[in-house]
Amino acid sequence: MFVDAISESNDNPNDPRNRTVIHPAYDPFNGNLATPINSSGFTRAFINNLPAYRRGITTFRRGLEVGLAHGYWIIGPFVKLSPLRNTEIANLAGLLSTIGLIIISTLVISLYGYTNPPAPTTTITTPNPPAEFETSEGWNDYGSGFLIGGIGGALFAYFLLANLGSVKDLLGF
């Protein structure tokens, strides 16, 4: 009986269980409210200057900048927390682990691009998100840049770790 009542309510648009859970931006009932934090000039300038939202750059460059940052910082935990942390090859193991994670992340980005992703959501802090992220081509360009930037950032961090003594002497530490 209860199952029949649920089945009958599936076609009833007045049933609250059949209403959509996705609401447009600027709807006060979905939590997208202007607060002193998210609507301040500093917050808007900071968020809109991140590579994901910055105006005037290509999707490839967005991915390149994000990849450089991630490749640079991801190597640290692999070097300092891996089982090989107290060996001579800790830096190399960290580099290879980081490159592996960057490749996996690039594959995930590409797979997401092939799923016909929805348009980016407009919010109070990001009223004009890039339109390139509406297409699979935009996500593939982003993923390509992420791969190159991630490997480049990891190689740069590895170079600094491998030559830490020389870098300290150069900077006077």
Contact map, one row per residue, 1 for C-alpha under 8 A:
11111000000000000000000000000000000000000000000000000000000000000000000000000000000000000000000000000000000000000000000000000000000000000000000000000000000000000000000000000
11111100000000000000000000000000000000000000000000000000000000000000000000000000000000000000000000000000000000000000000000000000000000000000000000000000000000000000000000000
11111110000000000000000000000000000000000000000000000000000000000000000000000000000000000000000000000000000000000000000000000000000000000000000000000000000000000000000000000
11111111000000000000000000000000000000000000000000000000000000000000000000000000000000000000000000000000000000000000000000000000000000000000000000000000000000000000000000000
11111111100000000000000000000000000000000000000000000000000000000000000000000000000000000000000000000000000000000000000000000000000000000000000000000000000000000000000000000
01111111110000000000000000000000000000000000000000000000000000000000000000000000000000000000000000000000000000000000000000000000000000000000000000000000000000000000000000000
00111111110000000000000000000000000000000000000000000000000000000000000000000000000000000000000000000000000000000000000000000000000000000000000000000000000000000000000000000
00011111111100000000000000000000000000000000000000000000000000000000000000000000000000000000000000000000000000000000000000000000000000000000000000000000000000000000000000000
00001111111100100000000000000000000000000000000000000000000000000000000000000000000000000000000000000000000000000000000000000000000000000000000000000000000000000000000000000
00000111111110100100000000000000000000000000000000000000000000000000000000000000000000000000000000000000000000000000000000000000000000000000000000000000000000000000000000000
00000001111110000000000000000000000000000000000000000000000000000000000000000000000000000000000000000000000000000000000000000000000000000000000000000000000000000000000000000
00000001111111100100000000000000000000000000000000000000000000000000000000000000000000000000000000000000000000000000000000000000000000000000000000000000000000000000000000000
00000000011111110110000000000000000000000000000000000000000000000000000000000000000000000000000000000000000000000000000000000000000000000000000000000000000000000000000000000
00000000000111110100000000000000000000000000000000000000000000000000000000000000000000000000000000000000000000000000000000000000000000000000000000000000000000000000000000000
00000000110111111110000000000000000000000000000000000000000000000000000000000000000000000000000000000000000000000000000000000000000000000000000000000000000000000000000000000
00000000000011111110000000000000000000000000000000000000000000000000000000000000000000000000000000000000000000000000000000000000000000000000000000000000000000000000000000000
00000000000000111110000000000000000000000000000000000000000000000000000000000000000000000000000000000000000000000000000000000000000000000000000000000000000000000000000000000
00000000010111111111000000000000000000000000000000000000000000000000000000000000000000000000000000000000000000000000000000000000000000000000000000000000000000000000000000000
00000000000010111111100000000000000000000000000000000000000000000000000000000000000000000000000000000000000000000000000000000000000000000000000000000000000000000000000000000
00000000000000000111111000000000000000000000000000000000000000000000000000000000000000000000000000000000000000000000000000000000000000000000000000000000000000000000000000000
00000000000000000011111000000000000000000000000000000000000000000000000000000000000000000000000000000000000000000000000000000000000000000000000000000000000000000000000000000
00000000000000000001111100000000000000000000000000000000000000000000000000000000000000000000000000000000000000000000000000000000000000000000000000000000000000000000000000000
00000000000000000001111110100100000000000000000000000000000000000000000000000000000000000000000000000000000000000000000000000000000000000000000000000000000000000000000000000
00000000000000000000011111100000000000000000000000000000000000000000000000000000000000000000000000000000000000000000000000000000000000000000000000000000000000000000000000000
00000000000000000000001111100101000000000000000000000000000000000000000000000000000000000000000000000000000000000000000011100000000000000000000000000000000000000000000000000
00000000000000000000000111110001100000000000000000000000000000000000000000000000000000000000000000000000000000000000000000110000000000000000000000000000000000000000000000000
00000000000000000000001111111111100000000000000000000000000000000000000000000000000000000000000000000000000000000000000000000000000000000000000000000000000000000000000000000
00000000000000000000000001111111100000000000000000000000000000000000000000000000000000000000000000000000000000000000000000000000000000000000000000000000000000000000000000000
00000000000000000000000000111111000000000000000000000000000000000000000000000000000000000000000000000000000000000000000000000000000000000000000000000000000000000000000000000
00000000000000000000001010111111000000000000000000000000000000000000000000000000000000000000000000000000000000000000000000000000000000000000000000000000000000000000000000000
00000000000000000000000000111111100000000000000000000000000000000000000000000000000000000000000000000000000000000000000000000000000000000000000000000000000000000000000000000
00000000000000000000000011111111110000000000000000000000000000000000000000000000000000000000000000000000000000000000000000110000000000000000000000000000000000000000000000000
00000000000000000000000001110011111000000000000000000000000000000000000000000000000000000000000000000000000000000000000000010000000000000000000000000000000000000000000000000
00000000000000000000000000000001111101100000000000000000000000000000000000000000000000000000000000000000000000000000000000010000000000000000000000000000000000000000000000000
00000000000000000000000000000000111111110000000000000000000000000000000000000000000000000000000000000000000000000000000000000000000000000000000000000000000000000000000000000
00000000000000000000000000000000011111110000000000000000000000000000000000000000000000000000000000000000000000000000000000000000000000000000000000000000000000000000000000000
00000000000000000000000000000000001111110010000000000000000000000000000000000000000000000000000000000000000000000000000000000000000000000000000000000000000000000000000000000
00000000000000000000000000000000011111110011000000000000000000000000000000000000000000000000000000000000000000000000000000011000000000000000000000000000000000000000000000000
00000000000000000000000000000000011111111011000000000000000000000000000000000000000000000000000000000000000000000000000000011000000000000000000000000000000000000000000000000
00000000000000000000000000000000001111111111000000000000000000000000000000000000000000000000000000000000000000000000000000000000000000000000000000000000000000000000000000000
00000000000000000000000000000000000000111111100000000000000000000000000000000000000000000000000000000000000000000000000000000000000000000000000000000000000000000000000000000
00000000000000000000000000000000000000011111110000000000000000000000000000000000000000000000000000000000000000000000000000000000000000000000000000000000000000000000000000000
00000000000000000000000000000000000011111111111000000000000000000000000000000000000000000000000000000000000000000000000000001000000000000000000000000000000000000000000000000
00000000000000000000000000000000000001111111111100000000000000000000000000000000000000000000000000000000000000000000000000001100000000000000000000000000000000000000000000000
00000000000000000000000000000000000000001111111110000000000000000000000000000000000000000000000000000000000000000000000000000000000000000000000000000000000000000000000000000
00000000000000000000000000000000000000000111111111000000000000000000000000000000000000000000000000000000000000000000000000000000000000000000000000000000000000000000000000000
00000000000000000000000000000000000000000011111111001000000000000000000000000000000000000000000000000000000000000000000000001100000000000000000000000000000000000000000000000
00000000000000000000000000000000000000000001111111011100000000000000000000000000000000000000000000000000000000000000000000001100000000000000000000000000000000000000000000000
00000000000000000000000000000000000000000000111111101100000000000000000000000000000000000000000000000000000000000000000000000000000000000000000000000000000000000000000000000
00000000000000000000000000000000000000000000011111111100000000000000000000000000000000000000000000000000000000000000000000000000000000000000000000000000000000000000000000000
00000000000000000000000000000000000000000000000011111100000001101100000000000000000000000000000000000000000000000000000000000000000000000000000000000000000000000000000000000
00000000000000000000000000000000000000000000000101111100000001000000000000000000000000000000000000000000000000000000000000000000010000000000000000000000000000000000000000000
00000000000000000000000000000000000000000000001111111110000000000000000000000000000000000000000000000000000000000000000000000100110000000000000000000000000000000000000000000
00000000000000000000000000000000000000000000000111111111100000000000000000000000000000000000000000000000000000000000000000000000000000000000000000000000000000000000000000000
00000000000000000000000000000000000000000000000000001111100000000000000000000000000000000000000000000000000000000000000000000000010000000000000000000000000000000000000000000
00000000000000000000000000000000000000000000000000000111110000000000000000000000000000000000000000000000000000000000000000000000000000000000000000000000000000000000000000000
00000000000000000000000000000000000000000000000000000111111011000000000000000000000000000000000000000000000000000000000000000000000000000000000000000000000000000000000000000
00000000000000000000000000000000000000000000000000000001111111000000000000000000000000000000000000000000000000000000000000000000000000000000000000000000000000000000000000000
00000000000000000000000000000000000000000000000000000000111111100000000000000000000000000000000000000000000000000000000000000000000100000110110010000000000000000000000000000
00000000000000000000000000000000000000000000000000000000011111110000000000000000000000000000000000000000000000000000000000000000000000000000111111000000000000000000000000000
00000000000000000000000000000000000000000000000000000000111111111000000000000000000000000000000000000000000000000000000000000000000000000000010010000000000000000000000000000
00000000000000000000000000000000000000000000000000110000111111111100000000000000000000000000000000000000000000000000000000000000000000000000010011000000000000000000000000000
00000000000000000000000000000000000000000000000000100000001111111110000000000000000000000000000000000000000000000000000000000000000000000000111111101000000000000000000000000
00000000000000000000000000000000000000000000000000000000000111111111000000000000000000000000000000000000000000000000000000000000000000000000010111111100000000000000000000000
00000000000000000000000000000000000000000000000000100000000011111111100000000000000000000000000000000000000000000000000000000000000000000000000011001000000000000000000000000
00000000000000000000000000000000000000000000000000100000000001111111110000000000000000000000000000000000000000000000000000000000000000000000000001001100000000000000000000000
00000000000000000000000000000000000000000000000000000000000000111111111000000000000000000000000000000000000000000000000000000000000000000000000011111110100000000000000000000
00000000000000000000000000000000000000000000000000000000000000011111111100000000000000000000000000000000000000000000000000000000000000000000000001001111110000000000000000000
00000000000000000000000000000000000000000000000000000000000000001111111110000000000000000000000000000000000000000000000000000000000000000000000000001100100000000000000000000
00000000000000000000000000000000000000000000000000000000000000000111111111000000000000000000000000000000000000000000000000000000000000000000000000000100100000000000000000000
00000000000000000000000000000000000000000000000000000000000000000011111111100000000000000000000001100100000000000000000000000000000000000000000000001111110010000000000000000
00000000000000000000000000000000000000000000000000000000000000000001111111110000000000000000000000000000000000000000000000000000000000000000000000000100111110000000000000000
00000000000000000000000000000000000000000000000000000000000000000000111111110000000000000000000000000000000000000000000000000000000000000000000000000000010010000000000000000
00000000000000000000000000000000000000000000000000000000000000000000011111111100000000000000000001000000000000000000000000000000000000000000000000000000010000000000000000000
00000000000000000000000000000000000000000000000000000000000000000000001111111110000000000000011011000000000000000000000000000000000000000000000000000000010011000000000000000
00000000000000000000000000000000000000000000000000000000000000000000000111111111000000000000010000000000000000000000000000000000000000000000000000000000000000000000000000000
00000000000000000000000000000000000000000000000000000000000000000000000001111111110000000000010000000000000000000000000000000000000000000000000000000000000000000000000000000
00000000000000000000000000000000000000000000000000000000000000000000000001111111110000000000111011000000000000000000000000000000000000000000000000000000000000000000000000000
00000000000000000000000000000000000000000000000000000000000000000000000000111111110110000110111000000000000000000000000000000000000000000000000000000000000000000000000000000
00000000000000000000000000000000000000000000000000000000000000000000000000011111110010000100000000000000000000000000000000000000000000000000000000000000000000000000000000000
00000000000000000000000000000000000000000000000000000000000000000000000000001111111010000000000000000000000000000000000000000000000000000000000000000000000000000000000000000
00000000000000000000000000000000000000000000000000000000000000000000000000001111111110000100010000000000000000000000000000000000000000000000000000000000000000000000000000000
00000000000000000000000000000000000000000000000000000000000000000000000000000000111111000000000000000000000000000000000000000000000000000000000000000000000000000000000000000
00000000000000000000000000000000000000000000000000000000000000000000000000000010011111101100100000000000000000000000000000000000000000000000000000000000000000000000000000000
00000000000000000000000000000000000000000000000000000000000000000000000000000011111111100100000000000000000000000000000000000000000000000000000000000000000000000000000000000
00000000000000000000000000000000000000000000000000000000000000000000000000000000001111110100000000000000000000000000000000000000000000000000000000000000000000000000000000000
00000000000000000000000000000000000000000000000000000000000000000000000000000000000111111100000000000000000000000000000000000000000000000000000000000000000000000000000000000
00000000000000000000000000000000000000000000000000000000000000000000000000000000000001111110000000000000000000000000000000000000000000000000000000000000000000000000000000000
00000000000000000000000000000000000000000000000000000000000000000000000000000000000100111111100000000000000000000000000000000000000000000000000000000000000000000000000000000
00000000000000000000000000000000000000000000000000000000000000000000000000000011010111111111110000000000000000000000000000000000000000000000000000000000000000000000000000000
00000000000000000000000000000000000000000000000000000000000000000000000000000010000000011111111000000000000000000000000000000000000000000000000000000000000001001100000000000
00000000000000000000000000000000000000000000000000000000000000000000000000000000000000001111111100000000000000000000000000000000000000000000000000000000000001000000000000000
00000000000000000000000000000000000000000000000000000000000000000000000000000110000100001111111110000000000000000000000000000000000000000000000000000000000000000000000000000
00000000000000000000000000000000000000000000000000000000000000000000000000111110010000000111111111000000000000000000000000000000000000000000000000000000000000000000000000000
00000000000000000000000000000000000000000000000000000000000000000000000000100110000000000011111111100000000000000000000000000000000000000000000000000000011001000000000000000
00000000000000000000000000000000000000000000000000000000000000000000000000000000000000000001111111110000000000000000000000000000000000000000000000000000000000000000000000000
00000000000000000000000000000000000000000000000000000000000000000000000000100100000000000000111111111000000000000000000000000000000000000000000000000000000000000000000000000
00000000000000000000000000000000000000000000000000000000000000000000001001100100000000000000011111111100000000000000000000000000000000000000000000000000010000000000000000000
00000000000000000000000000000000000000000000000000000000000000000000001000000000000000000000001111111110000000000000000000000000000000000000000000000110010000000000000000000
00000000000000000000000000000000000000000000000000000000000000000000000000000000000000000000000111111111000000000000000000000000000000000000000000000000000000000000000000000
00000000000000000000000000000000000000000000000000000000000000000000000000000000000000000000000011111111100000000000000000000000000000000000000000000000000000000000000000000
00000000000000000000000000000000000000000000000000000000000000000000001000000000000000000000000001111111110000000000000000000000000000000000000001100110000000000000000000000
00000000000000000000000000000000000000000000000000000000000000000000000000000000000000000000000000111111111000000000000000000000000000000000000000100000000000000000000000000
00000000000000000000000000000000000000000000000000000000000000000000000000000000000000000000000000011111111100000000000000000000000000000000000000000000000000000000000000000
00000000000000000000000000000000000000000000000000000000000000000000000000000000000000000000000000001111111110000000000000000000000000000000000000000000000000000000000000000
00000000000000000000000000000000000000000000000000000000000000000000000000000000000000000000000000000111111111000000000000000000000000000000001101100000000000000000000000000
00000000000000000000000000000000000000000000000000000000000000000000000000000000000000000000000000000011111111100000000000000000000000000000001000000000000000000000000000000
00000000000000000000000000000000000000000000000000000000000000000000000000000000000000000000000000000001111111110000000000000000000000000000000000000000000000000000000000000
00000000000000000000000000000000000000000000000000000000000000000000000000000000000000000000000000000000111111111000000000000000000000000011001000000000000000000000000000000
00000000000000000000000000000000000000000000000000000000000000000000000000000000000000000000000000000000011111111100000000000000000000000011001000000000000000000000000000000
00000000000000000000000000000000000000000000000000000000000000000000000000000000000000000000000000000000001111111110000000000000000000000000000000000000000000000000000000000
00000000000000000000000000000000000000000000000000000000000000000000000000000000000000000000000000000000000111111111100000000000000000000010000000000000000000000000000000000
00000000000000000000000000000000000000000000000000000000000000000000000000000000000000000000000000000000000011111111100000000000000000111111000000000000000000000000000000000
00000000000000000000000000000000000000000000000000000000000000000000000000000000000000000000000000000000000001111111100000000000000000010000000000000000000000000000000000000
00000000000000000000000000000000000000000000000000000000000000000000000000000000000000000000000000000000000000111111100000000000000000010000000000000000000000000000000000000
00000000000000000000000000000000000000000000000000000000000000000000000000000000000000000000000000000000000000011111110000000000000001110000000000000000000000000000000000000
00000000000000000000000000000000000000000000000000000000000000000000000000000000000000000000000000000000000000011111111000000000000011110000000000000000000000000000000000000
00000000000000000000000000000000000000000000000000000000000000000000000000000000000000000000000000000000000000000001111100000000000001000000000000000000000000000000000000000
00000000000000000000000000000000000000000000000000000000000000000000000000000000000000000000000000000000000000000000111110000000001011000000000000000000000000000000000000000
00000000000000000000000000000000000000000000000000000000000000000000000000000000000000000000000000000000000000000000011111000000111011000000000000000000000000000000000000000
00000000000000000000000010000000000000000000000000000000000000000000000000000000000000000000000000000000000000000000001111100000100000000000000000000000000000000000000000000
00000000000000000000000010000000000000000000000000000000000000000000000000000000000000000000000000000000000000000000000111110111100000000000000000000000000000000000000000000
00000000000000000000000011000001000000000000000000000000000000000000000000000000000000000000000000000000000000000000000011111110000000000000000000000000000000000000000000000
00000000000000000000000001000001110001100000000000000000000000000000000000000000000000000000000000000000000000000000000001111110000000000000000000000000000000000000000000000
00000000000000000000000000000000000001100011001100000000000000000000000000000000000000000000000000000000000000000000000000111110000000000000000000000000000000000000000000000
00000000000000000000000000000000000000000001001100001000000000000000000000000000000000000000000000000000000000000000000001111111100000000000000000000000000000000000000000000
00000000000000000000000000000000000000000000000000000000000000000000000000000000000000000000000000000000000000000000000001111111100000000000000000000000000000000000000000000
00000000000000000000000000000000000000000000000000000000000000000000000000000000000000000000000000000000000000000000000001000111110000000000000000000000000000000000000000000
00000000000000000000000000000000000000000000000000001000000000000000000000000000000000000000000000000000000000000000000111000111111000000000000000000000000000000000000000000
00000000000000000000000000000000000000000000000000011010000000000000000000000000000000000000000000000000000000000000000100000001111110000000000000000000000000000000000000000
00000000000000000000000000000000000000000000000000000000000000000000000000000000000000000000000000000000000000000000001100000000111111000000000000000000000000000000000000000
00000000000000000000000000000000000000000000000000000000001000000000000000000000000000000000000000000000000000000000000000000000011111101110000000000000000000000000000000000
00000000000000000000000000000000000000000000000000000000000000000000000000000000000000000000000000000000000000000000101100000000011111110110000000000000000000000000000000000
00000000000000000000000000000000000000000000000000000000000000000000000000000000000000000000000000000000000000000001111100000000001111110100000000000000000000000000000000000
00000000000000000000000000000000000000000000000000000000000000000000000000000000000000000000000000000000000000001001100000000000000111111110000000000000000000000000000000000
00000000000000000000000000000000000000000000000000000000000000000000000000000000000000000000000000000000000000001111100000000000000011111111000000000000000000000000000000000
00000000000000000000000000000000000000000000000000000000000000000000000000000000000000000000000000000000000000001000000000000000000100111111100000000000000000000000000000000
00000000000000000000000000000000000000000000000000000000001000000000000000000000000000000000000000000000000000001000000000000000000111111111110000000000000000000000000000000
00000000000000000000000000000000000000000000000000000000001000000000000000000000000000000000000000000000000011011000000000000000000110111111111000000000000000000000000000000
00000000000000000000000000000000000000000000000000000000000000000000000000000000000000000000000000000000000011001000000000000000000000011111111100000000000000000000000000000
00000000000000000000000000000000000000000000000000000000001100100000000000000000000000000000000000000000000000000000000000000000000000001111111110000000000000000000000000000
00000000000000000000000000000000000000000000000000000000001111110000000000000000000000000000000000000000000000000000000000000000000000000111111111000000000000000000000000000
00000000000000000000000000000000000000000000000000000000000100100000000000000000000000000000000000000000011011000000000000000000000000000011111111100000000000000000000000000
00000000000000000000000000000000000000000000000000000000000100110000000000000000000000000000000000000000010000000000000000000000000000000001111111110000000000000000000000000
00000000000000000000000000000000000000000000000000000000001111111010000000000000000000000000000000000000000000000000000000000000000000000000111111111000000000000000000000000
00000000000000000000000000000000000000000000000000000000000101111111000000000000000000000000000000000100010000000000000000000000000000000000011111111100000000000000000000000
00000000000000000000000000000000000000000000000000000000000000110010000000000000000000000000000000000110010000000000000000000000000000000000001111111110000000000000000000000
00000000000000000000000000000000000000000000000000000000000000010010000000000000000000000000000000000000000000000000000000000000000000000000000111111111000000000000000000000
00000000000000000000000000000000000000000000000000000000000000111111101000000000000000000000000000000000000000000000000000000000000000000000000011111111100000000000000000000
00000000000000000000000000000000000000000000000000000000000000010111111100000000000000000000000000100100000000000000000000000000000000000000000001111111110000000000000000000
00000000000000000000000000000000000000000000000000000000000000000011001000000000000000000000000000100100000000000000000000000000000000000000000000111111111000000000000000000
00000000000000000000000000000000000000000000000000000000000000000001001000000000000000000000000000000000000000000000000000000000000000000000000000011111111100000000000000000
00000000000000000000000000000000000000000000000000000000000000000011111100000000000000000000000000000000000000000000000000000000000000000000000000001111111110000000000000000
00000000000000000000000000000000000000000000000000000000000000000001001111100000000000000000001001100000000000000000000000000000000000000000000000000111111111000000000000000
00000000000000000000000000000000000000000000000000000000000000000000000100000000000000000000001000000000000000000000000000000000000000000000000000000011111111100000000000000
00000000000000000000000000000000000000000000000000000000000000000000000100000000000000000000000000000000000000000000000000000000000000000000000000000001111111110000000000000
00000000000000000000000000000000000000000000000000000000000000000000001110100000000000000000000000000000000000000000000000000000000000000000000000000000111111111000000000000
00000000000000000000000000000000000000000000000000000000000000000000000000100000000000000011001000000000000000000000000000000000000000000000000000000000011111111100000000000
00000000000000000000000000000000000000000000000000000000000000000000000000000000000000000000000000000000000000000000000000000000000000000000000000000000001111111110000000000
00000000000000000000000000000000000000000000000000000000000000000000000000000000000000000000000000000000000000000000000000000000000000000000000000000000000111111111001000000
00000000000000000000000000000000000000000000000000000000000000000000000000000000000000000010000000000000000000000000000000000000000000000000000000000000000011111111000000000
00000000000000000000000000000000000000000000000000000000000000000000000000000000000000000010000000000000000000000000000000000000000000000000000000000000000001111111000000000
00000000000000000000000000000000000000000000000000000000000000000000000000000000000000000000000000000000000000000000000000000000000000000000000000000000000000111111111000000
00000000000000000000000000000000000000000000000000000000000000000000000000000000000000000000000000000000000000000000000000000000000000000000000000000000000000011111111100000
00000000000000000000000000000000000000000000000000000000000000000000000000000000000000000000000000000000000000000000000000000000000000000000000000000000000000000011111110000
00000000000000000000000000000000000000000000000000000000000000000000000000000000000000000000000000000000000000000000000000000000000000000000000000000000000000000011111111000
00000000000000000000000000000000000000000000000000000000000000000000000000000000000000000000000000000000000000000000000000000000000000000000000000000000000000010011111111100
00000000000000000000000000000000000000000000000000000000000000000000000000000000000000000000000000000000000000000000000000000000000000000000000000000000000000000001111111111
00000000000000000000000000000000000000000000000000000000000000000000000000000000000000000000000000000000000000000000000000000000000000000000000000000000000000000000111111111
00000000000000000000000000000000000000000000000000000000000000000000000000000000000000000000000000000000000000000000000000000000000000000000000000000000000000000000011111111
00000000000000000000000000000000000000000000000000000000000000000000000000000000000000000000000000000000000000000000000000000000000000000000000000000000000000000000001111111
00000000000000000000000000000000000000000000000000000000000000000000000000000000000000000000000000000000000000000000000000000000000000000000000000000000000000000000000111111
00000000000000000000000000000000000000000000000000000000000000000000000000000000000000000000000000000000000000000000000000000000000000000000000000000000000000000000000111111
